[in-house]
């Protein structure tokens, strides 16, 4: 009796039979052309972490490990995420006759030889069909906790995005108005000439956010007595040399 390919597999054994019926192969038979078969079988690459399988996905949410070429493993949908957030049960479908790959936990590659079609668990939690035996989506209650958690995560991400957008608006406004800073200045002075009174030095500024307030350059405060005495002595000595 032919396998019903239009009915969602309800158990892992049915999932195995559905898979081999779909690719037209038999478990235990030589798998020398497995790469070509799996490249053309139609199963899409696996979905990312946090994606909960559902009835709208093709092939009843079955996917395969595929990166340029098939990697010898398929992913069955699961209702429970693994430690990395993948809602999948990983199964390897090729091995050698001695079961070497199943025992070692290694995956096959293009250089593997003597392969046969196989079926064994690699990682992930129990298989969970995305449709009931009648072909309708299962009650939402079975996955409601995961759905609610995903909604909470989306809301948190939306809140974080709004906060980031607000900060970006503030930064763009500051850049548009120009950047200002103020703070104490430590300026070591070296007097170059008594005649020109030119000075030079390195400026060490402690920058603070805010608007700088320029000093009053119009003030004409008289020098104190000590400064006048020192200048007279310096200028008097200079005139004597002349």
Secondary structure, 3 states (H helix, E strand, C coil): CCCCCCCCCCCHHHHHHHHHHHHCCCCCCECCCHHHHHHCCCCCECCCCCCCCCCCCHHHHCEEEECCCEEEEEEEEECCCCCCCCCEEEEEEEEECCCHHHHHCCCCCCCCCCEEEEEEEEEECCECCCECCCCCECCHHHCHHHHHHHHHHHHHHHHHHHHHHHHHHHHHHHHHHCCCEECCEEECCEECCCCCCCEECCEEECCEECCCCCCCCCCCCCCCHHHHHHHHHHHHHHHHHC
